[in-house]
Amino acid sequence: MRFALCPMHYALCDSYMKRTVVLNVVGLTRSLIGGQTPNLRALLSNSVNIKAITPAVTCSMQSTYLTGRPPSEHGIVGNGWYFRDLSEVLFWRQSNRLVQSEKIWHVAKRRDPSFTCANNFWWYNMATDADYAVTPRPLYCADGRKLPDCYSIPADLRDRFNREFGLFPLFQFWGPATSIVSSEWIGKAAMAVEEMYKPALNLVYLPHLDYALQKEGPDGDIEKDLAEIDALCGRLIGFFRDRGCRVVVLSEYGITAVKNAIHPNRILRDAGYLSLKVDLGREYMDFGTCRAFAVSDHQVAHIYIRKKEDIPAVKALFGKAPGVESVLDEEGKRQYGLAHERAGELVLISNSDAWFTYYYWADDAKAPDYARTVNIHAKPGYDPCELFIDPAVSFPKMKIGWTLLKKILGFRYLMDVIPLDAALVKGSHGRVTDNDDEGPLFMTTEPKFVNSQTVKAREVFELLLNHVFND
């Protein structure tokens, strides 16, 4: 499906724009919309399914929506990757300059120089040239404390929002205490940005449902979470429509039920490819000297291989590994739009009921010190177990309270309450779902812009431009 944009049309009405708001309800699928979601169900007749890219993860999907390009062009091959020149695996970087393709606001400003864009918590939102930005940015103190805060453009928005809405609720945004509170805070910020600036395009990230689905799975106890996100969407849709805005509701991916965790780094360790060093009795990967290692990201894992002659053997190793659906080599990466220098020499895709951990240790007693903590920047892979408190911890509230007291008193502390049991995770994403109704969704208050059953993720870019510029 193609959405043609006519240059003559824009030449005749350069000043015409329809302000558009995009609510990114992460994890929302057609199959989840029902009795608990009356506000979202009202838009279902004006909807199309989105055919996701690989990997169907936050940073990659959002970058494709905002550039109209695949990862092979915009360079965001996952939520993190191996930075070869640093010999480090880094997840959840925030600089917009990592995205190597032109963004939607660049194209829009050429069509109308008065176009403005607000980005409320979509990723890669620092060092950005979007007009207005708000994004999570904790304070990392020299004494080891991590304090809730955010980053904004213009800079004074941060102080204003923290004062009016309270500090950004970082610990309800990610971790065992995640709740609707963080999405509600983002919604308040988006409405305030609208009242102050009236941007032509307002991007709003609402992650609450994502976390519930990873913890419980799509068939689990998520009725309360569905009702909460629907109520928030209802408030936002009503607010923005009352102010004359078009409203799009979309999602990045669908989360499917999983029951198997695959440990590619342990497979590589057993085959002699990992290089480990021991610090204070704990094991850490030495990426620069590993012959091969995995960077796991939900249902996709990049395998970085130091010497080309090892590629065939590593490919054969994973070709017979249980739970691995596909092993992409150079040709496979080209077919999937993943042929970029940041990608691994091989890319694994799991079966639909499986996902990849970053675990590499053979003995939990030797797990790295960050393994049992919420530490998204230290871990060389995505860890959904950070959404849980270890059931083996006796009196967890007492332990957490004692640890927080040490924090308040200025002592060093370690909030080591995260489990190492991957079986706790009930939902995952990353591969393209077998059923389109279980994948991402595009809904709109403007039915004239949706006229097929499915659009490709790359075509969302043009759909959003149509909402702003096309009458």
DRENPANU-864695 format. One record per residue (C-alpha): residue number from 1; residue in three letters; x, y, z. Coordinates in Angstrom, 2 decimals, always signed. Example, Ala and Ser with C-alpha at 12.3 -4.5 7.8 and 13.67 -1.06 7.14 Angstrom:
residues 2
PT  pos  code     east    north       up
PT    1   ALA   +12.30    -4.50    +7.80
PT    2   SER   +13.67    -1.06    +7.14
end
This chain:
residues 471
PT  pos  code     east    north       up
PT    1   MET    +0.00    +0.00    +0.00
PT    2   ARG    +1.38    +3.42    -0.96
PT    3   PHE    +0.30    +6.86    +0.16
PT    4   ALA    +1.17    +9.35    -2.57
PT    5   LEU    +2.00   +12.88    -1.42
PT    6   CYS    +1.43   +15.46    -4.14
PT    7   PRO    +4.02   +18.29    -4.28
PT    8   MET    +1.50   +20.48    -6.17
PT    9   HIS    -0.93   +20.16    -3.28
PT   10   TYR    +1.63   +21.45    -0.79
PT   11   ALA    +2.74   +24.23    -3.12
PT   12   LEU    -0.85   +25.49    -3.24
PT   13   CYS    -1.51   +25.34    +0.51
PT   14   ASP    +1.82   +25.48    +2.33
PT   15   SER    +0.25   +27.11    +5.36
PT   16   TYR    -2.51   +24.50    +5.75
PT   17   MET    -1.94   +22.03    +8.56
PT   18   LYS    -4.18   +19.95   +10.76
PT   19   ARG    -2.66   +19.53   +14.20
PT   20   THR    -2.26   +15.82   +14.94
PT   21   VAL    -1.62   +13.89   +18.14
PT   22   VAL    -0.16   +10.38   +18.12
PT   23   LEU    -0.86    +8.25   +21.21
PT   24   ASN    +1.60    +5.35   +21.24
PT   25   VAL    -0.21    +2.76   +23.38
PT   26   VAL    +2.56    +0.20   +23.61
PT   27   GLY    +1.46    -3.42   +23.29
PT   28   LEU    -2.07    -2.61   +22.10
PT   29   THR    -3.48    -5.08   +19.57
PT   30   ARG    -6.83    -5.63   +17.90
PT   31   SER    -7.24    -8.84   +19.89
PT   32   LEU    -7.03    -6.95   +23.22
PT   33   ILE    -9.74    -4.39   +22.48
PT   34   GLY   -13.08    -5.31   +23.99
PT   35   GLY   -15.39    -4.63   +26.91
PT   36   GLN   -12.64    -3.20   +29.13
PT   37   THR   -11.66    -0.62   +26.50
PT   38   PRO   -14.73    +1.36   +25.35
PT   39   ASN   -12.75    +4.47   +24.38
PT   40   LEU   -10.33    +2.53   +22.22
PT   41   ARG   -13.08    +0.32   +20.84
PT   42   ALA   -14.81    +3.45   +19.51
PT   43   LEU   -11.90    +3.91   +17.08
PT   44   LEU   -11.68    +0.30   +15.98
PT   45   SER   -13.81    +0.84   +12.87
PT   46   ASN   -11.19    +3.33   +11.66
PT   47   SER    -8.19    +1.04   +11.97
PT   48   VAL    -5.63    -1.03   +10.11
PT   49   ASN    -3.15    -3.60   +11.32
PT   50   ILE    +0.54    -2.73   +11.04
PT   51   LYS    +3.00    -5.24    +9.62
PT   52   ALA    +5.94    -4.88   +11.98
PT   53   ILE    +9.61    -4.85   +11.09
PT   54   THR   +12.21    -7.13   +12.60
PT   55   PRO   +13.03    -6.46   +15.34
PT   56   ALA    +9.61    -5.38   +16.58
PT   57   VAL   +11.05    -3.59   +19.62
PT   58   THR   +10.62    -0.04   +20.90
PT   59   CYS   +13.63    +1.80   +19.51
PT   60   SER   +13.59    +0.13   +16.09
PT   61   MET    +9.84    +0.44   +15.50
PT   62   GLN    +9.67    +4.06   +16.65
PT   63   SER   +12.62    +4.96   +14.42
PT   64   THR   +10.91    +3.34   +11.44
PT   65   TYR    +7.66    +5.21   +12.14
PT   66   LEU    +9.53    +8.52   +12.36
PT   67   THR   +11.80    +8.03    +9.32
PT   68   GLY    +9.89    +5.72    +6.99
PT   69   ARG   +13.04    +3.62    +6.73
PT   70   PRO   +14.09    +0.11    +7.85
PT   71   PRO   +16.88    -0.51   +10.40
PT   72   SER   +19.32    -1.13    +7.53
PT   73   GLU   +19.00    +2.60    +6.77
PT   74   HIS   +18.21    +4.33   +10.06
PT   75   GLY   +20.67    +2.15   +11.99
PT   76   ILE   +18.55    +1.33   +15.04
PT   77   VAL   +18.94    -2.43   +14.97
PT   78   GLY   +17.48    -2.90   +18.45
PT   79   ASN   +17.06    -1.30   +21.84
PT   80   GLY   +20.82    -1.69   +22.13
PT   81   TRP   +23.76    -3.19   +20.31
PT   82   TYR   +27.51    -3.79   +20.49
PT   83   PHE   +29.47    -0.60   +19.91
PT   84   ARG   +32.48    -2.16   +18.25
PT   85   ASP   +34.72    +0.89   +18.55
PT   86   LEU   +34.08    +1.00   +22.33
PT   87   SER   +34.02    -2.78   +22.87
PT   88   GLU   +30.86    -2.22   +24.92
PT   89   VAL   +27.24    -3.28   +24.75
PT   90   LEU   +25.03    -0.26   +25.37
PT   91   PHE   +21.25    -0.27   +25.73
PT   92   TRP   +18.79    +2.59   +25.92
PT   93   ARG   +21.06    +5.36   +24.65
PT   94   GLN   +19.11    +8.59   +24.21
PT   95   SER   +20.82   +10.80   +21.62
PT   96   ASN   +18.69   +11.44   +18.54
PT   97   ARG   +21.91   +11.60   +16.52
PT   98   LEU   +22.12    +7.81   +16.67
PT   99   VAL   +19.21    +7.70   +14.20
PT  100   GLN   +20.89    +7.95   +10.81
PT  101   SER   +17.91    +8.88    +8.62
PT  102   GLU   +15.93   +12.06    +8.17
PT  103   LYS   +13.03   +12.38   +10.63
PT  104   ILE    +9.42   +13.27   +10.02
PT  105   TRP    +9.84   +16.81   +11.34
PT  106   HIS   +12.58   +17.52    +8.79
PT  107   VAL   +10.33   +16.53    +5.90
PT  108   ALA    +7.37   +18.42    +7.37
PT  109   LYS    +9.33   +21.64    +7.90
PT  110   ARG   +10.33   +21.67    +4.24
PT  111   ARG    +6.66   +21.51    +3.32
PT  112   ASP    +5.70   +24.21    +5.78
PT  113   PRO    +8.40   +26.10    +7.77
PT  114   SER    +5.82   +26.86   +10.48
PT  115   PHE    +5.48   +23.14   +11.30
PT  116   THR    +6.44   +22.24   +14.87
PT  117   CYS    +6.84   +18.86   +16.55
PT  118   ALA    +6.63   +17.86   +20.21
PT  119   ASN    +8.09   +14.56   +21.35
PT  120   ASN    +6.77   +13.38   +24.71
PT  121   PHE    +8.83   +10.33   +25.70
PT  122   TRP    +9.26    +8.63   +22.32
PT  123   TRP   +12.81    +7.33   +22.29
PT  124   TYR   +16.03    +9.06   +21.09
PT  125   ASN   +14.74   +12.33   +22.46
PT  126   MET   +17.93   +14.02   +23.65
PT  127   ALA   +20.17   +16.15   +21.43
PT  128   THR   +17.15   +16.33   +19.16
PT  129   ASP   +16.10   +19.07   +16.76
PT  130   ALA   +12.40   +18.47   +17.38
PT  131   ASP   +10.92   +21.71   +18.68
PT  132   TYR    +9.76   +20.46   +22.08
PT  133   ALA   +10.88   +17.39   +23.99
PT  134   VAL   +10.33   +15.67   +27.32
PT  135   THR   +12.03   +12.39   +28.15
PT  136   PRO   +13.16   +10.41   +31.24
PT  137   ARG   +16.60   +11.33   +32.52
PT  138   PRO   +17.47   +10.23   +36.07
PT  139   LEU   +20.11   +12.01   +38.10
PT  140   TYR   +23.07    +9.68   +38.70
PT  141   CYS   +24.82   +11.05   +41.78
PT  142   ALA   +28.46   +10.51   +42.68
PT  143   ASP   +27.45    +8.66   +45.85
PT  144   GLY   +25.62    +6.01   +43.81
PT  145   ARG   +22.08    +7.34   +44.16
PT  146   LYS   +19.69    +7.34   +41.19
PT  147   LEU   +17.07   +10.07   +41.50
PT  148   PRO   +13.91   +10.55   +39.41
PT  149   ASP   +14.05   +13.39   +36.91
PT  150   CYS   +13.47   +14.22   +33.26
PT  151   TYR   +15.06   +16.17   +30.39
PT  152   SER   +13.26   +18.76   +28.33
PT  153   ILE   +13.49   +21.18   +25.44
PT  154   PRO   +13.12   +23.99   +26.30
PT  155   ALA   +15.01   +23.30   +29.51
PT  156   ASP   +12.61   +25.12   +31.82
PT  157   LEU    +9.80   +22.66   +31.02
PT  158   ARG   +11.56   +20.14   +33.25
PT  159   ASP   +11.32   +22.37   +36.32
PT  160   ARG    +7.78   +23.42   +35.54
PT  161   PHE    +6.49   +19.88   +35.06
PT  162   ASN    +8.34   +18.52   +38.10
PT  163   ARG    +6.82   +21.34   +40.14
PT  164   GLU    +3.27   +21.05   +38.80
PT  165   PHE    +2.98   +17.27   +38.37
PT  166   GLY    +5.58   +16.10   +40.88
PT  167   LEU    +8.93   +14.55   +39.98
PT  168   PHE    +8.65   +12.24   +37.01
PT  169   PRO    +7.75    +8.85   +38.59
PT  170   LEU   +10.79    +6.96   +37.36
PT  171   PHE   +10.27    +3.93   +39.57
PT  172   GLN    +6.70    +3.55   +38.29
PT  173   PHE    +7.99    +3.90   +34.72
PT  174   TRP   +10.18    +0.79   +34.91
PT  175   GLY   +10.85    -1.87   +37.53
PT  176   PRO    +8.72    -3.98   +39.89
PT  177   ALA    +6.60    -0.94   +40.87
PT  178   THR    +5.47    -0.01   +37.34
PT  179   SER    +1.98    +1.41   +37.25
PT  180   ILE    -0.37    +3.66   +35.28
PT  181   VAL    +1.06    +6.63   +37.22
PT  182   SER    +3.98    +7.13   +34.81
PT  183   SER    +1.74    +7.09   +31.72
PT  184   GLU    -0.61    +9.55   +33.44
PT  185   TRP    +2.34   +11.88   +34.10
PT  186   ILE    +3.32   +11.74   +30.43
PT  187   GLY    -0.29   +12.45   +29.46
PT  188   LYS    -0.31   +15.55   +31.67
PT  189   ALA    +2.93   +16.74   +30.09
PT  190   ALA    +1.53   +16.23   +26.58
PT  191   MET    -1.60   +18.23   +27.39
PT  192   ALA    +0.49   +21.01   +28.90
PT  193   VAL    +2.69   +21.13   +25.79
PT  194   GLU    -0.45   +21.42   +23.67
PT  195   GLU    -1.77   +24.30   +25.78
PT  196   MET    +1.55   +26.16   +25.66
PT  197   TYR    +2.76   +25.57   +22.10
PT  198   LYS    +0.04   +23.97   +19.96
PT  199   PRO    +2.50   +21.82   +17.99
PT  200   ALA    +1.46   +20.55   +14.57
PT  201   LEU    +2.54   +17.01   +15.56
PT  202   ASN    +2.48   +15.83   +19.16
PT  203   LEU    +4.02   +12.41   +19.85
PT  204   VAL    +2.91   +10.82   +23.14
PT  205   TYR    +4.31    +7.59   +24.62
PT  206   LEU    +2.02    +5.56   +26.91
PT  207   PRO    +3.90    +2.41   +28.05
PT  208   HIS    +1.71    +1.03   +30.84
PT  209   LEU    +0.10    -1.89   +29.01
PT  210   ASP    +3.49    -3.09   +27.74
PT  211   TYR    +4.73    -3.97   +31.22
PT  212   ALA    +1.53    -5.73   +32.31
PT  213   LEU    +1.65    -7.89   +29.19
PT  214   GLN    +5.26    -8.92   +29.75
PT  215   LYS    +4.49    -9.88   +33.34
PT  216   GLU    +1.15   -11.58   +32.84
PT  217   GLY    +1.01   -12.42   +29.12
PT  218   PRO    -1.90   -11.47   +26.83
PT  219   ASP    -4.10   -14.19   +28.36
PT  220   GLY    -3.26   -13.25   +31.94
PT  221   ASP    -4.90   -11.03   +34.54
PT  222   ILE    -4.72    -7.72   +32.65
PT  223   GLU    -8.33    -6.48   +32.81
PT  224   LYS    -7.45    -3.72   +35.30
PT  225   ASP    -4.50    -2.60   +33.17
PT  226   LEU    -6.65    -2.50   +30.02
PT  227   ALA    -9.26    -0.41   +31.83
PT  228   GLU    -6.61    +1.98   +33.18
PT  229   ILE    -4.94    +2.65   +29.85
PT  230   ASP    -8.33    +2.97   +28.14
PT  231   ALA    -9.48    +5.56   +30.69
PT  232   LEU    -6.29    +7.58   +30.16
PT  233   CYS    -6.68    +7.37   +26.39
PT  234   GLY   -10.28    +8.50   +26.72
PT  235   ARG    -9.22   +11.61   +28.62
PT  236   LEU    -6.48   +12.41   +26.12
PT  237   ILE    -8.62   +11.79   +23.04
PT  238   GLY   -11.36   +14.00   +24.44
PT  239   PHE    -8.95   +16.78   +25.40
PT  240   PHE    -7.19   +16.91   +22.06
PT  241   ARG   -10.32   +16.57   +19.95
PT  242   ASP   -11.92   +19.43   +21.89
PT  243   ARG    -8.93   +21.52   +20.81
PT  244   GLY    -9.41   +20.68   +17.14
PT  245   CYS    -6.68   +18.04   +16.84
PT  246   ARG    -6.75   +14.87   +14.82
PT  247   VAL    -5.89   +11.87   +16.97
PT  248   VAL    -4.00    +8.72   +15.98
PT  249   VAL    -3.69    +5.77   +18.35
PT  250   LEU    -1.02    +3.26   +17.39
PT  251   SER    +1.22    +0.63   +18.92
PT  252   GLU    +4.75    -0.57   +18.23
PT  253   TYR    +4.25    -4.32   +18.54
PT  254   GLY    +2.02    -7.00   +19.94
PT  255   ILE    +3.08    -9.16   +22.85
PT  256   THR    +2.49   -12.89   +22.59
PT  257   ALA    +2.48   -15.55   +25.28
PT  258   VAL    +5.84   -17.22   +25.98
PT  259   LYS    +6.78   -20.27   +28.03
PT  260   ASN   +10.41   -20.91   +27.07
PT  261   ALA   +13.52   -18.85   +27.73
PT  262   ILE   +16.59   -19.44   +25.55
PT  263   HIS   +20.08   -18.55   +26.80
PT  264   PRO   +22.26   -18.00   +23.71
PT  265   ASN   +25.27   -16.83   +25.72
PT  266   ARG   +25.25   -20.03   +27.74
PT  267   ILE   +25.17   -21.98   +24.48
PT  268   LEU   +28.19   -20.00   +23.28
PT  269   ARG   +29.93   -20.46   +26.63
PT  270   ASP   +29.51   -24.23   +26.50
PT  271   ALA   +30.95   -24.17   +22.96
PT  272   GLY   +34.02   -22.19   +24.10
PT  273   TYR   +33.25   -18.84   +22.43
PT  274   LEU   +32.85   -16.58   +25.47
PT  275   SER   +35.68   -14.81   +27.24
PT  276   LEU   +35.01   -14.17   +30.93
PT  277   LYS   +36.84   -12.34   +33.67
PT  278   VAL   +36.22   -12.77   +37.39
PT  279   ASP   +35.95    -9.69   +39.61
PT  280   LEU   +35.29   -10.11   +43.35
PT  281   GLY   +34.08   -13.63   +42.72
PT  282   ARG   +31.61   -12.65   +39.98
PT  283   GLU   +31.80   -13.31   +36.26
PT  284   TYR   +31.70   -10.62   +33.58
PT  285   MET   +31.93   -10.93   +29.82
PT  286   ASP   +35.00    -9.40   +28.17
PT  287   PHE   +33.34    -8.43   +24.89
PT  288   GLY   +36.51    -7.35   +23.10
PT  289   THR   +38.13   -10.75   +23.47
PT  290   CYS   +35.07   -13.00   +23.07
PT  291   ARG   +35.15   -15.05   +19.89
PT  292   ALA   +31.36   -14.70   +19.83
PT  293   PHE   +28.63   -13.45   +22.17
PT  294   ALA   +24.92   -12.62   +22.03
PT  295   VAL   +23.12    -9.32   +22.63
PT  296   SER   +19.61   -10.47   +23.47
PT  297   ASP   +16.61    -8.21   +22.91
PT  298   HIS   +13.29    -9.94   +23.61
PT  299   GLN   +12.74   -12.43   +20.74
PT  300   VAL   +15.72   -11.28   +18.68
PT  301   ALA   +19.40   -11.73   +19.47
PT  302   HIS   +22.40   -10.30   +17.63
PT  303   ILE   +25.41   -12.63   +17.58
PT  304   TYR   +28.67   -10.69   +17.30
PT  305   ILE   +31.51   -12.84   +15.98
PT  306   ARG   +35.09   -11.55   +16.07
PT  307   LYS   +36.53   -13.68   +13.26
PT  308   LYS   +34.73   -14.40   +10.00
PT  309   GLU   +35.99   -17.97    +9.91
PT  310   ASP   +33.89   -18.72   +13.03
PT  311   ILE   +30.61   -17.62   +11.43
PT  312   PRO   +29.69   -20.97    +9.79
PT  313   ALA   +30.26   -22.94   +12.99
PT  314   VAL   +28.27   -20.49   +15.12
PT  315   LYS   +25.47   -20.52   +12.55
PT  316   ALA   +25.40   -24.33   +12.67
PT  317   LEU   +25.42   -24.23   +16.49
PT  318   PHE   +22.24   -22.15   +16.65
PT  319   GLY   +20.67   -23.85   +13.66
PT  320   LYS   +20.08   -26.88   +15.89
PT  321   ALA   +19.34   -25.00   +19.13
PT  322   PRO   +15.84   -25.63   +20.52
PT  323   GLY   +13.58   -22.60   +20.39
PT  324   VAL   +15.49   -20.80   +17.63
PT  325   GLU   +13.25   -20.31   +14.61
PT  326   SER   +15.70   -18.55   +12.25
PT  327   VAL   +19.39   -17.75   +12.00
PT  328   LEU   +19.92   -14.79    +9.68
PT  329   ASP   +23.24   -14.50    +7.85
PT  330   GLU   +24.14   -11.61    +5.53
PT  331   GLU   +21.52   -12.57    +2.97
PT  332   GLY   +18.92   -13.12    +5.67
PT  333   LYS   +19.64    -9.73    +7.21
PT  334   ARG   +19.18    -8.08    +3.82
PT  335   GLN   +15.82    -9.78    +3.38
PT  336   TYR   +14.70    -8.58    +6.83
PT  337   GLY   +16.00    -5.02    +6.41
PT  338   LEU   +18.67    -5.54    +9.07
PT  339   ALA   +21.85    -5.35    +6.99
PT  340   HIS   +23.61    -2.60    +8.94
PT  341   GLU   +27.09    -2.41   +10.43
PT  342   ARG   +25.62    -2.23   +13.94
PT  343   ALA   +23.89    -5.59   +13.55
PT  344   GLY   +25.51    -8.83   +14.62
PT  345   GLU   +27.23   -11.09   +12.13
PT  346   LEU   +24.24   -13.37   +12.72
PT  347   VAL   +20.77   -12.53   +14.01
PT  348   LEU   +18.59   -15.06   +15.81
PT  349   ILE   +14.79   -15.02   +15.84
PT  350   SER   +13.03   -17.17   +18.43
PT  351   ASN    +9.97   -19.34   +18.12
PT  352   SER    +6.72   -17.55   +18.91
PT  353   ASP    +6.51   -19.04   +22.42
PT  354   ALA   +10.14   -18.30   +23.35
PT  355   TRP   +12.43   -15.36   +24.10
PT  356   PHE   +16.16   -14.75   +24.61
PT  357   THR   +17.86   -13.90   +27.91
PT  358   TYR   +21.25   -12.22   +28.26
PT  359   TYR   +22.32   -14.75   +30.93
PT  360   TYR   +25.81   -16.19   +30.50
PT  361   TRP   +26.81   -17.51   +33.95
PT  362   ALA   +26.50   -21.18   +34.85
PT  363   ASP   +26.19   -20.61   +38.61
PT  364   ASP   +23.83   -17.95   +40.00
PT  365   ALA   +26.29   -17.34   +42.84
PT  366   LYS   +28.70   -15.98   +40.21
PT  367   ALA   +26.17   -13.77   +38.43
PT  368   PRO   +27.38   -10.17   +37.97
PT  369   ASP   +26.49    -7.67   +40.70
PT  370   TYR   +23.98    -5.89   +38.46
PT  371   ALA   +22.01    -9.07   +37.66
PT  372   ARG   +19.71    -8.83   +40.69
PT  373   THR   +19.14    -5.07   +40.33
PT  374   VAL   +17.19    -2.77   +38.03
PT  375   ASN   +20.10    -1.60   +35.89
PT  376   ILE   +19.14    -1.17   +32.24
PT  377   HIS   +22.43    +0.46   +31.28
PT  378   ALA   +24.80    -2.13   +32.76
PT  379   LYS   +23.17    -5.29   +31.48
PT  380   PRO   +24.38    -6.50   +28.05
PT  381   GLY   +20.84    -7.33   +26.98
PT  382   TYR   +17.21    -6.66   +27.80
PT  383   ASP   +16.01    -8.10   +31.12
PT  384   PRO   +12.22    -8.31   +31.65
PT  385   CYS   +12.83    -9.94   +35.04
PT  386   GLU   +13.37    -6.38   +36.27
PT  387   LEU    +9.57    -6.17   +36.38
PT  388   PHE    +9.46    -8.71   +39.24
PT  389   ILE   +10.56    -8.93   +42.86
PT  390   ASP   +12.37   -12.19   +43.55
PT  391   PRO    +9.86   -14.54   +45.22
PT  392   ALA   +12.78   -16.11   +47.08
PT  393   VAL   +13.37   -12.86   +49.03
PT  394   SER   +11.92   -13.19   +52.52
PT  395   PHE    +9.92   -10.16   +53.62
PT  396   PRO   +10.63    -8.14   +50.46
PT  397   LYS    +8.91    -4.98   +51.75
PT  398   MET   +11.14    -5.02   +54.81
PT  399   LYS   +14.26    -5.52   +52.68
PT  400   ILE   +13.27    -2.72   +50.29
PT  401   GLY   +12.42    -0.39   +53.20
PT  402   TRP   +15.76    -1.07   +54.92
PT  403   THR   +17.60    -0.45   +51.65
PT  404   LEU   +15.74    +2.82   +51.07
PT  405   LEU   +16.57    +3.93   +54.61
PT  406   LYS   +20.27    +3.40   +53.85
PT  407   LYS   +19.78    +5.49   +50.72
PT  408   ILE   +18.12    +8.31   +52.70
PT  409   LEU   +20.91    +8.24   +55.27
PT  410   GLY   +23.51    +8.57   +52.53
PT  411   PHE   +25.00    +5.06   +52.82
PT  412   ARG   +25.94    +2.89   +49.88
PT  413   TYR   +23.18    +0.45   +49.05
PT  414   LEU   +22.27    -2.29   +46.58
PT  415   MET   +18.62    -2.93   +45.73
PT  416   ASP   +19.24    -6.57   +44.85
PT  417   VAL   +15.67    -7.89   +44.72
PT  418   ILE   +15.36    -8.87   +41.03
PT  419   PRO   +14.97   -12.60   +40.31
PT  420   LEU   +17.12   -14.67   +37.98
PT  421   ASP   +14.21   -16.93   +37.05
PT  422   ALA   +13.38   -16.28   +33.39
PT  423   ALA   +10.33   -18.56   +33.66
PT  424   LEU    +8.49   -15.71   +35.43
PT  425   VAL    +8.16   -13.82   +32.13
PT  426   LYS    +4.84   -14.60   +30.39
PT  427   GLY    +4.90   -12.26   +27.37
PT  428   SER    +7.44   -11.12   +24.81
PT  429   HIS    +7.81    -9.54   +21.37
PT  430   GLY   +10.37    -8.88   +18.66
PT  431   ARG    +9.43   -11.33   +15.93
PT  432   VAL    +6.62   -10.55   +13.51
PT  433   THR    +3.49   -12.17   +14.93
PT  434   ASP    +1.91   -15.07   +13.07
PT  435   ASN    -1.54   -13.48   +13.45
PT  436   ASP    -1.88    -9.85   +12.31
PT  437   ASP    -4.55    -9.21   +14.94
PT  438   GLU    -1.92    -9.93   +17.60
PT  439   GLY    +0.48    -7.40   +16.10
PT  440   PRO    +0.60    -3.57   +16.19
PT  441   LEU    -2.39    -1.46   +15.30
PT  442   PHE    -3.13    +1.96   +13.74
PT  443   MET    -6.40    +3.73   +14.62
PT  444   THR    -7.50    +7.26   +13.80
PT  445   THR   -10.29    +9.78   +14.22
PT  446   GLU    -9.95   +10.39   +10.45
PT  447   PRO   -11.36    +7.32    +8.63
PT  448   LYS   -10.52    +8.70    +5.17
PT  449   PHE    -6.84    +7.88    +5.76
PT  450   VAL    -7.28    +4.14    +6.36
PT  451   ASN    -8.51    +2.13    +3.38
PT  452   SER    -6.88    -1.28    +3.63
PT  453   GLN    -6.52    -4.14    +6.10
PT  454   THR    -2.78    -3.80    +6.72
PT  455   VAL    -0.03    -1.22    +6.31
PT  456   LYS    +3.70    -1.75    +6.54
PT  457   ALA    +5.49    -0.16    +9.48
PT  458   ARG    +7.39    +2.09    +7.04
PT  459   GLU    +4.08    +3.47    +5.71
PT  460   VAL    +3.10    +4.88    +9.11
PT  461   PHE    +5.49    +7.75    +8.33
PT  462   GLU    +3.40    +8.82    +5.33
PT  463   LEU    +0.12    +8.22    +7.14
PT  464   LEU    +1.18   +10.68    +9.84
PT  465   LEU    +2.23   +13.26    +7.25
PT  466   ASN    -1.14   +12.83    +5.58
PT  467   HIS    -2.90   +13.56    +8.85
PT  468   VAL    -0.99   +16.82    +9.24
PT  469   PHE    -1.03   +18.07    +5.66
PT  470   ASN    -3.92   +16.43    +3.84
PT  471   ASP    -7.54   +17.57    +4.04
end
